[in-house]
Amino acid sequence: MVPAPILDVHPPNGPSAGEPSTGQPKSQKAMTKAERRELQEQQRAAKAAKTAANGVNGKQPGKPKDPAAPAGGGAAKQKPSRAPESQPKSATPAMARATEKAKAGQASTTADPMASTQARGLLIFSHFGLPKPVSAAKGDIHPAIARLALQFSTFKITGANARCIATLTAFKTVIQDYVTPPNHTLSRHLMTYLSPQISHLVAARPMSVTMGNAIRQLKLDISGTDFDLPEQDAKDALCRQIDTYIRERIIIADQVIQETASNKIKDGDVILTYARSSVVEGVLLEAHTSGRNFSVIIVDSRPMLEGKRLAAILSEAGIQCTYLLLPALGSVISEVSTVFVGAHSIHTNGAVYSRAGTALVAMMAKRHSVPVVVCCETYKFSETIQLDSFTKNELAPLGDLFSSFPNTKPRESLTLENAPSLEILNPLYDLTPPTFVTAVVTEVGVIPPNSISSIPVALGRLL
Amino acid sequence: MTADMARSGDFDIYATFERFLQDDQLIISKISPPLAAILSLAEAIVKSNAGTMFELVQALNDGAEELKRRSLNPISLNAGCELFIAFVTLFPHESDNFAELKKELEQQGRKYATEAISFRDKIAELALGFIKDDSVILTHSHSRVVLKALLHAHKTKRISVYVTESRPRGLGLKTYEALTAAGIPCTVVLDSAVAYVMDQVDFVLVGSEAVVESGGLINYVGSNQMAIIAKAGNKPFYALAESYKFHRLFPLSQYDLPTHNPNILSFTTPTQSAGQDGKTATTASAKGPASPGTPPSLAVAAMTQEQIAKNPGVDYTRPDLISLVFSDVGILTPEGVSQYLVGMFAG
């Protein structure tokens, strides 16, 4: 081991730090620095052991290891680096002490295996946080909102459209029950009254883009309420505006989309759809009632297995259905004429954010030159750009929420639980890049995915 | 034939349409079907006895349907009709007198058609910047706008052109004659030799029947092939299209085109085709030596009419294969086409 040259910590003497024999005072400084460094490392290791026991990810034990590596191999490094650890490690004793500390740090974590596994937690998607159980209502939460939050957290109400309509309907009740306190105006105070309600819903389950857009519109309407209107009239006006929003941008939009998209279905077609989209369900039923002769392949996946309900509804209507799980997609894709999928939201760059698995279906379809049609109302547009499924997603809670197992086997044997070396991960959404989408059917027309950004501008809508 | 078309007391739109196509003055300026359709619809406005805007639009829609039904190549025609009907619907109703409004609309229609003839010059001018001196250009079949662009470029630059034969109609030969008459070096290339020639070419220039909402192109069959080969050979593929050819159609695939019918690419049962093939073989060989000037060794077999009928006349080129669309409203990317269409029809 080459005796490492003493690297000066202070930047002003930077370039000159190369000379090894900068004299005794320098090495003394380095030594005292090393001593200070040791103290810090001791404290840090102790803290790491404490936080490891508390269940924070174990990055700390790794840190003291870093100075050992550059100090050993970085003898050639003359430049004063910003990382304070590497510099004072000139003297070998200090280096040895550092590695000892590192080992000690490791030991403290391995000595407590349960703590370490909890400490690790989720390595990916950890930025979402785990789904939390709905806490007791803080503050003045309206019973309708409390009920809705419970329905959301137990996944009794799922689907972007369903959640948005349920939210708006609940807000109508809240608004009707609201009484403006004295010395306040409805247009200013109602918003502050609604905020904790919204937070309660978000705590139950992260807000969907549809809910976000609808609430934004609601806020706009509230702040635009006329001061002079008597309270009941203002509340009625707001409820009417909510009704109009639901009717125009969801119900009627869906009807237009159903008509347009069902024209793309021809006799003898084999349509493939994934999971359960309320819009696509409408499209297929509409095409069937207008007398077209086609069959449907429903692709489904755990844990939600939403496709089962869709299969039941379609076959009841008389449409010939085939039901299969996602891994079997490869065997049927060559028979498919068109793929119809729904969306949770659609972004400015044309990327489609939808149920996890949609991206796989779209990619497979593209590979086999099958057109992919996304049915999406304009109120689902998000002004953001999303490039992958990691930056924004939602994890489903563990446990048998969805009753997705057959009743013949005991539930407990089939449900996966977190074990010491096993972490269950259930992202609910994924992102389909615009290159895999052929067309997006909206109520304002059929649009290629790359031109999505122009639609709101062209229509002058504030989405 | 005229007896079939003429209806007593009724304004026959198809006859008017044909009349415009045959009009000497307009032939010189080379009117195209969509413009003739606009002119015939404009005349239909004046001749109709509709009393309200609703009735008028109804009548125009019926007229457009009639034209589409009778025409062999309805897509570009359709684009022109839709454009004019949208224009009529969105036209501000200033005058109280409905008859005056109808006159106004007819005049606007005529004005548009005359103006539209100049669109090709605008496009030729825009394309000029992309044609470098000594370019080798590949084009497909026969397109008036491409011809105009090439002749315009020839005035100031040296170009040479490969044109495909474009079977079965052989329209590429028309282009060949026009270009050689103007002094442009031109060679006719077999449809199957496009890949062979692609490496020699600087870029590909085609006309269009319609440019659709997806940003894709509908043109004579063989354009899609050329676009795919151009992409594989890393050559730019440019489409020239006047703005009245922009259509709100959105084909999801080749088989989603309105011109597609179940007969295309269908199979016949073997016993029937064997008999037919026997017939075709004899007629072909009979044809060969019969044509004057063709030595017997070069006798070419040709498809029968039934066999040709099983083949498409137009195909759809996907937007990701097209580099740019040159039009009188500007040079657009395929995504820009959709933005333009939305702005025009929804705004």
Interface residues (C-beta under 8 A of the other chain):
Chain A: K264 T338 S369 P371 V373 T438 A439 V444 G445 V446 I447 P448 N450 S451 S454 I455 A458 L459
Chain B: E213 S214 G215 R248 F250 L252 S253 D256 P319 P334 E335 S338 Q339 V342 G343 F345 A346 G347
